[in-house]
Amino acid sequence: MEYGIKRGVRFEILSKTDLERIHAASLHVLEKVGIRIGSAATRKVLRDHGCVVDEASTLVKIPPALVKEALGKAKRTITLAARDPTYDARLDGTRSYVTANGNGAMTVDLDSRERRPSTKDDLEKSSRVIDYLGNVHVHWPMVSSMDQPPATVHLHDLEGSLNNTVKHVMYETGVTLPDAKRLTEMGYLAAGGEEEYRRRPVTSCLQCTFAPLQLDGGVMDASLFFARAGVPLVFFGMPQPGATGPATLVGSLVVGNAEVLASLTAVQLHAPGAAVIYGMGNAPLDMRTTVRSGGSPEHALSGAMATELAHWYGLPSCVGVSATAKEPGDQAVLEYFTGLSGPLLAGADLMCGVGLLEDSSCLYFEQIVIDDEIVGAIARLIRGDRADEETLALDLIEKVGPGRNFLAQRHTLQHVKSDHFMPNLIDRRSYETWAADGAKSMVVRAQEKTRWILANHEVPPLPADIRKELRGVIETARRSHPDARGRGTPVA
C-alpha cells in the first residue's frame, strides 16, 4: 500500500536567486540583529560554539558559518512512524502528507449543536474519525481535554490520541522541560520501549517560534531534551505579515526563516543528526478585523514559498493551513481548498492541519470529513498524468472504433479505479434523484458520515499494561501539581 499523496504536478514560485537572497537576508538578521532566546541552556550551547551572547538582554547573534555547519548535520529523510507501519509517513521528497489541526478549545456537539468547551471524549471521538479517514495521514490531538485538570490536559490529550488511532501522533504541547520528559515517556511506552521508539518514533512535537525573532525558554529547554531523546521536532515560524513581520510575504519569510534556522542550529549543535522538520505558517493579519487570515491566498503562497526554501536547504517541510469560517459551509470549503492547494502543489511534505474552524480554535466533527474530501480532490490534481502506451490506449481506440462506447471495456474498469477521483461527499446525481433523497447539503452528508464512522469504526487499543502505565504517568503528574480547584499533593 502506498501511503500519502503521490507527487506529479508541481509549480515553482521562487527562483534559485530568490532563495539565495532570502537565505542571505536571514543570515544577516541572525548575525547583525540577533535573536532573543529565553533558555539559558540554549544560550550556553550557542555561546560555547562561538556565538555572541548578551546575558542581560538574552540576545544571541549567530555567525553564518555556524548555521551552515548545523544545516550540514540535519537529517534529509525522516520517518514519522505509526503504531501500524502501514501508516508510516516517510518524508523523503516523494510524497506529501496531511495532518489534522490541533488543540482547539471549543467543540460544536455533533447532535445537540451546542458550542461548548472541548472534552476528552471529543478528543477521543475525533481521533477515531481521523484514524478512519484516508486523506488525513498524521494525527494531531484536535482538541484539548478541557474537562481534565489543567496541569495534565496535554497528557490526557496524548493518551486519548494514542489509544484511538494507529497513525502517527504529533503534538504541540511540549513547552517545558517537565512536559517534554513526561510526553517522551508516554511515547516510549506506546512504542514498546525507548530502543524501539528511537528506531520507530510514534510521536513527534511541533514547536512554535515567537515572532519577531524570539525563542521561548521553556520551548527551547524542551526541544534540547526532545532532540537527545529521539523525538522528531518541527520548528514552526509564524510571523504575521503586517503585524509580527513585514507586510511583504518575503519579508515575513525572512523573519520566520531566521527563527527556524536559529532553533535548528541550537538543536543540531546540541544533538547532531537530530530529526528536525522545517516549519512555517505565515498567515497575514487582516487589517480590517485584526484577525489572522488563515486560508487566504497569501497564507497559501507563504506556505508554498516556505516549502521551496526548506527543500533548497534539503530539509523536509511542514506548512500550515486553517480557516476563519465560523461553521462548515461555503467559506470553510473555499478557505481550506485555497490554503491546501498552493503548498501541496509546491511539494509540501507535511500539510497541517485540517478539521478546525475559527482559526484553529473550534471543532466541528463534520468539517474533518469535508476536508478529507478536499484533500482527495487535490491529491488527484497533484498526481497529474502521463502519456504512454497504456494511457494512450491506441489499440483500444482502434478496437472500439467510431460510434461505439468504452463502458464495457476491461481497460475502462481498470482505469476508472486508478485514474478517476471517486468522491465520498460530492453529489453528482441528477437533481431529481438528489431531491428525492432529501436534498441534503454536503454538510448534512458529512454529519451522517461522521455518525457512521463513530458507530462502526473501531481502533485496536494499546495493550492493557501499556494503557495502565500511561495512566500512571498522568497520575504522577497530577499529584505533583494542584489542579484548578487546589487539590493535589505537591511532590518534590
Secondary structure, 3 states (H helix, E strand, C coil): CCCCEECCCCCCCCCHHHHHHHHHHHHHHHHHHCEEECCHHHHHHHHHCCCEEECCCCEEECCHHHHHHHHHHCCCCEEECCCCHHHCEEECCCEEEEEECCCECEEECCCCCCEEECCHHHHHHHHHHHHHCCCCCEECCCECCCCCCHHHHHHHHHHHHHCCCCCCEEECCCCCHHHHHHHHHHHHHHHCCHHHHHHCCCEEEEEECECCCEECHHHHHHHHHHHHHCCCEEEEECCCECCCECCCHHHHHHHHHHHHHHHHHHHHHHCCCCCEEEEECCCCEECCCCEECCCCHHHHHHHHHHHHHHHHHCCCEEEECCCCCCCCCHHHHHHHHHHHHHHHHCCCCEEEEECEECCCCEEEHHHHHHHHHHHHHHHHHHHCCCCCHHHHCHHHHHHHCCCCCCCCCHHHHHHHHHHCCCCCCCCCCCHHHHHHCCCCCHHHHHHHHHHHHHHHCCCCCCCHHHHHHHHHHHHHHHHHCCCCCCCCCCCC
